[in-house]
Amino acid sequence: MRLLEEAGYIEAKLATAMGPPAGVQTVQDFSITRLLNEGHDFLANAKNESVWKQAKTAVQDKAGDVSLGVLKAVLAKFTMQQFGL
């Protein structure tokens, strides 16, 4: 949740605590207060079944594991292709 918040996908309230391991702050609880523009963009592209399947196949064939940013870019690419752009 922290990473999604830091990337601008969501706004969230995070309850954190220290450890274990000692000195490491961990998220104990969270609530998502709203979806931000980046999150809306990602979901808008991912909800199209055809685009999702194309993006998923492309990622699996080429890389296997990718970052959320790369997946978002791949989804955007296939969404643009749907419009002939």
ABEGO torsion letter per residue (X at the ends): XAAAAAAGABBBBBBBBBOOBBGBBBBABBBBABBBAAAAAAAAAAABAAAAAAAAAAAAAAAGBBBAAAAAAAAAAAAAAAAGX
